[in-house]
Amino acid sequence: MKKLNTLIIGSGAAGLSAAVRLNALGVENIAIYTEGLKMGISINTGRDKQTYYKLGMYGAESDSPYSMAQDLAKGGSMHGDIALIEAALSPLTFHNLVNLGVTFPHDLYGQHIGYKTDHDPKRRATSCGPYTSRDMCRVLIEEVKRRNIAVLEHRNAIKLLTTEDKKQVTGAIFINSENGEFELVKSENIVFAVGGPGGLYEASVYPKVHTGAIGLALEAGAKTYNLTESQFGLASTKFRWNVSGSYMQVLPRFISTDENGNDEKEFLREYFDSTAEMYDAIFLKGYQWPFSVSNIKGSSLIDIFCYIEKIEKNRRIFLDYRTDPADFNFAELGEETRSYLSNTQAIADTPFKRLQKLNQLAIDLYKNHQIDIEHEPLEIAVSAQHNNGGLAGNIFYESINLKHLFPIGEVNGSHGVTRPGGSALNAGQVGAFRAAEFIANTYNSESVSDDEFSAIAEKELQILELLKTLPAKQDYRQERSELQHRMSEAGAFIRSTAKLEQALDGAYKQLNRLFSDGLGNLDTKNLTETLRNRHLCIAQIFYLEAILMQIDYIGSRGGSIVLSADGEKIHPKLGDEWRIKAENPDFRKLIMTCGYGDNGFVEINWESCRNIPESNGYFERVWSDFRNKKIYGGENDL
């Protein structure tokens, strides 16, 4: 048994930052447990220009934490105090990354230039290229090494341990993926930085090496916020990458083929009245990459048309950068499209040549993964990309009902229905700093004795050892495939009652099967993945239950639509089955909570959104509360 003050599970940008900050604040008995330093979302994802959202720091345009908080919370279903925290700490966490070596651009005078991103009225966004989050991880890993913070790789968390009353975490059980042995960690605190639910979906832009582990916290009793609010968008499938921004703005052809790559056609043409109208929608898809109900009459129609082509017609979809169609006429394009391509000097006679002029790095990225878009089409699908919801945390990112558990990064559901692009990277860094600050100032003493912890751990270890004596009957690959297909069919951006009810029935049956099977005769790989399937299936049930509640009460909003026979028809060239249920806007003032009820079943409730706090305090009082650590006593003291 290893004893720690703080156990960090996960080694993405949020987890690494928490470890560094804890060490800087004098908390030394810490360790990072991870599947691998190169296996998280942060170090394996990006886009044509990956965005980091922060407070405005350039020129004469005014900005303030309160103003940024308003924009973070504008989408609804987000607590105002958390929005203010993510705004107020953005300069501190941003400059921490700059000081560590992340090369965010600044001008001659040291001003960090910004640009507008989606849902952003000001130029708050910045980037250091396609791999912003990877660059963040790299400098943080170097700082972890410099500070001699313990990192244990090849560890897969399989169980969070709690006190008997399910009110506090006490540690975790891991499986060592190199030797198959179970390892026990007692920890006063757990920073839970395991990323989003990447393993839940078949069509996914999450890196294949990342599956997520939110199901472990759900199994332990942690509550959630807004699980329904996910983002989906077009992404390449051979190498998982968002085809946003310049990939769309250079106006590639959308083509589809049969399963064998034959019978090529430009399938979008049947939905648009002219070639120019089609390409203007494709251009807007660059700005408006995530599927959004707010763009359902415009660029988000492309996602639906792609869904129909792939799912309903069983055809493969590609972006073709090799040629323009014979009837392509630059002069007929809309003013916005023509002006952008002219002003960026990206006018050329093929999409590939336009991309060369606009963003050579976007081409190099695929070439580095053995995909040559100059000579071959790029296969794509509408894919799961990010979950705005997740575990429910308070203003210090501690679980609202499972003390000493600090979910940070994408696994924390701090976002509302919509959010400015790039705010997820900021939220992860802010969560890391807030959790570290709270732990350093309040959670330094041991609250659970070794004897009490040993008794808790022994029960779980005995169950695992017993299961290892019983033969395993399942193939984890088949079980994973079934689970992921179910989620992409019923829990992605197209949602309906019939599919949800069928999916939930299948998920509950699969969960019973997974937990009734033995673990004997499995090698380390199969044992690890079989145990992973358990918490993935638990997570799927929670997500599907939440989505079913969305269908019944909320309707279509954010990144998903709800189909309804008596709803509004989406497009005149689509059938009557493509009618959507309108949103009930009253639920923008509420946050959906989800967790196990006293009866052992999933229970869903609602919380009213807290307002953005008024900042009209006196310096001397705030200074006194800070010196006396009164600020850590609870939200009512702020």
Secondary structure as the mmCIF struct_conf table of DSSP 4:
data_model
#
loop_
_struct_conf.conf_type_id
_struct_conf.id
_struct_conf.beg_label_comp_id
_struct_conf.beg_label_asym_id
_struct_conf.beg_label_seq_id
_struct_conf.end_label_comp_id
_struct_conf.end_label_asym_id
_struct_conf.end_label_seq_id
STRN STRN1 LYS A 2 ILE A 9
BEND BEND1 GLY A 12 GLY A 12
HELX_RH_AL_P HELX_RH_AL_P1 ALA A 13 ALA A 24
TURN_TY1_P TURN_TY1_P1 LEU A 25 GLY A 26
BEND BEND2 ASN A 29 ASN A 29
STRN STRN2 ILE A 30 TYR A 33
BEND BEND3 GLU A 35 GLU A 35
TURN_TY1_P TURN_TY1_P2 LEU A 37 LYS A 38
BEND BEND4 GLY A 40 ILE A 41
TURN_TY1_P TURN_TY1_P3 SER A 42 ASN A 44
TURN_TY1_P TURN_TY1_P4 ASP A 48 LYS A 49
STRN STRN3 TYR A 52 TYR A 53
BEND BEND5 TYR A 58 TYR A 58
TURN_TY1_P TURN_TY1_P5 GLY A 59 ALA A 60
HELX_RH_AL_P HELX_RH_AL_P2 PRO A 65 ALA A 73
TURN_TY1_P TURN_TY1_P6 LYS A 74 GLY A 75
BEND BEND6 GLY A 76 MET A 78
HELX_RH_AL_P HELX_RH_AL_P3 GLY A 80 ALA A 88
TURN_TY1_P TURN_TY1_P7 LEU A 89 LEU A 89
HELX_RH_AL_P HELX_RH_AL_P4 SER A 90 LEU A 100
TURN_TY1_P TURN_TY1_P8 GLY A 101 GLY A 101
STRN STRN4 HIS A 106 HIS A 106
TURN_TY1_P TURN_TY1_P9 LEU A 108 TYR A 109
BEND BEND7 GLY A 110 GLY A 110
STRN STRN5 HIS A 112 HIS A 112
STRN STRN6 TYR A 115 TYR A 115
TURN_TY1_P TURN_TY1_P10 ASP A 118 HIS A 119
BEND BEND8 PRO A 121 ARG A 123
STRN STRN7 ALA A 125 THR A 126
BEND BEND9 CYS A 128 GLY A 129
TURN_TY1_P TURN_TY1_P11 PRO A 130 TYR A 131
HELX_RH_AL_P HELX_RH_AL_P5 THR A 132 ARG A 146
TURN_TY1_P TURN_TY1_P12 ARG A 147 ASN A 148
STRN STRN8 ALA A 150 LEU A 152
BEND BEND10 HIS A 154 HIS A 154
STRN STRN9 ARG A 155 THR A 162
TURN_TY1_P TURN_TY1_P13 GLU A 164 ASP A 165
BEND BEND11 LYS A 166 LYS A 167
STRN STRN10 GLN A 168 GLN A 168
STRN STRN11 VAL A 169 ASN A 176
TURN_TY1_P TURN_TY1_P14 SER A 177 ASN A 179
STRN STRN12 PHE A 182 PHE A 192
BEND BEND12 GLY A 196 GLY A 196
HELX_RH_3T_P HELX_RH_3T_P1 GLY A 198 LEU A 200
BEND BEND13 GLU A 202 ALA A 203
STRN STRN13 SER A 204 SER A 204
BEND BEND14 TYR A 206 TYR A 206
TURN_TY1_P TURN_TY1_P15 LYS A 208 VAL A 209
HELX_RH_AL_P HELX_RH_AL_P6 ILE A 214 ALA A 220
TURN_TY1_P TURN_TY1_P16 GLY A 221 GLY A 221
STRN STRN14 THR A 224 TYR A 225
TURN_TY1_P TURN_TY1_P17 LEU A 227 THR A 228
STRN STRN15 SER A 230 SER A 236
TURN_TY1_P TURN_TY1_P18 THR A 237 ARG A 240
STRN STRN16 TRP A 241 ASN A 242
TURN_TY1_P TURN_TY1_P19 GLY A 245 GLY A 245
HELX_RH_AL_P HELX_RH_AL_P7 SER A 246 GLN A 249
TURN_TY1_P TURN_TY1_P20 VAL A 250 VAL A 250
HELX_LH_PP_P HELX_LH_PP_P1 PRO A 252 PRO A 252
STRN STRN17 ARG A 253 THR A 257
TURN_TY1_P TURN_TY1_P21 GLU A 259 ASN A 260
BEND BEND15 GLY A 261 GLY A 261
BEND BEND16 ASP A 263 ASP A 263
STRN STRN18 LYS A 265 LYS A 265
HELX_RH_3T_P HELX_RH_3T_P2 PHE A 267 TYR A 271
BEND BEND17 ASP A 273 SER A 274
HELX_RH_AL_P HELX_RH_AL_P8 THR A 275 TYR A 287
TURN_TY1_P TURN_TY1_P22 GLN A 288 GLN A 288
BEND BEND18 PRO A 290 PRO A 290
HELX_RH_3T_P HELX_RH_3T_P3 VAL A 293 ASN A 295
TURN_TY1_P TURN_TY1_P23 ILE A 296 SER A 300
HELX_RH_AL_P HELX_RH_AL_P9 LEU A 301 TYR A 307
HELX_RH_PI_P HELX_RH_PI_P1 ILE A 308 GLU A 312
BEND BEND19 LYS A 313 LYS A 313
STRN STRN19 ARG A 316 ASP A 320
BEND BEND20 ARG A 322 ARG A 322
TURN_TY1_P TURN_TY1_P24 ALA A 326 ASP A 327
HELX_RH_3T_P HELX_RH_3T_P4 PHE A 330 GLU A 332
BEND BEND21 LEU A 333 LEU A 333
HELX_RH_AL_P HELX_RH_AL_P10 GLU A 335 ASN A 343
TURN_TY1_P TURN_TY1_P25 THR A 344 GLN A 345
BEND BEND22 ASP A 349 THR A 350
HELX_RH_AL_P HELX_RH_AL_P11 PRO A 351 LEU A 358
HELX_RH_AL_P HELX_RH_AL_P12 GLN A 360 LYS A 367
TURN_TY1_P TURN_TY1_P26 ASN A 368 GLN A 370
TURN_TY1_P TURN_TY1_P27 ILE A 373 HIS A 375
BEND BEND23 GLU A 376 GLU A 376
STRN STRN20 LEU A 378 ASN A 387
BEND BEND24 ASN A 388 ASN A 388
STRN STRN21 GLY A 390 LEU A 391
STRN STRN22 GLY A 393 GLY A 393
TURN_TY1_P TURN_TY1_P28 ILE A 395 PHE A 396
BEND BEND25 TYR A 397 TYR A 397
STRN STRN23 SER A 399 SER A 399
BEND BEND26 ILE A 400 LEU A 402
STRN STRN24 LYS A 403 LYS A 403
TURN_TY1_P TURN_TY1_P29 HIS A 404 HIS A 404
STRN STRN25 LEU A 405 PRO A 407
HELX_RH_3T_P HELX_RH_3T_P5 GLY A 409 VAL A 411
STRN STRN26 ASN A 412 ASN A 412
BEND BEND27 VAL A 417 VAL A 417
TURN_TY1_P TURN_TY1_P30 GLY A 421 GLY A 422
HELX_RH_AL_P HELX_RH_AL_P13 SER A 423 THR A 442
BEND BEND28 SER A 445 SER A 445
BEND BEND29 VAL A 448 VAL A 448
HELX_RH_AL_P HELX_RH_AL_P14 ASP A 450 LEU A 467
TURN_TY1_P TURN_TY1_P31 LYS A 468 THR A 469
BEND BEND30 LEU A 470 LEU A 470
STRN STRN27 PRO A 471 PRO A 471
HELX_LH_PP_P HELX_LH_PP_P2 ALA A 472 ALA A 472
HELX_RH_AL_P HELX_RH_AL_P15 TYR A 476 ALA A 490
BEND BEND31 GLY A 491 PHE A 493
STRN STRN28 ILE A 494 ARG A 495
HELX_RH_AL_P HELX_RH_AL_P16 THR A 497 SER A 516
BEND BEND32 ASP A 517 ASP A 517
STRN STRN29 GLY A 520 GLY A 520
TURN_TY1_P TURN_TY1_P32 ASN A 521 ASN A 521
HELX_RH_AL_P HELX_RH_AL_P17 THR A 524 MET A 549
HELX_RH_PI_P HELX_RH_PI_P2 GLN A 550 ILE A 554
BEND BEND33 SER A 556 SER A 556
STRN STRN30 ARG A 557 ARG A 557
TURN_TY1_P TURN_TY1_P33 GLY A 558 GLY A 559
STRN STRN31 SER A 560 SER A 560
STRN STRN32 ILE A 561 LYS A 569
BEND BEND34 ILE A 570 ILE A 570
TURN_TY1_P TURN_TY1_P34 PRO A 572 LYS A 573
BEND BEND35 LEU A 574 LEU A 574
TURN_TY1_P TURN_TY1_P35 ASP A 576 GLU A 577
STRN STRN33 ARG A 579 ILE A 580
HELX_LH_PP_P HELX_LH_PP_P3 LYS A 581 GLU A 583
HELX_RH_3T_P HELX_RH_3T_P6 PRO A 585 LYS A 589
STRN STRN34 LEU A 590 TYR A 596
TURN_TY1_P TURN_TY1_P36 ASP A 598 ASN A 599
BEND BEND36 GLY A 600 PHE A 601
STRN STRN35 VAL A 602 SER A 608
HELX_LH_PP_P HELX_LH_PP_P4 CYS A 609 GLU A 614
HELX_RH_AL_P HELX_RH_AL_P18 PHE A 619 ARG A 627
TURN_TY1_P TURN_TY1_P37 ASN A 628 LYS A 629
HELX_RH_3T_P HELX_RH_3T_P7 LYS A 630 TYR A 632
BEND BEND37 GLY A 633 GLY A 633
HELX_RH_3T_P HELX_RH_3T_P8 GLU A 635 ASP A 637
#
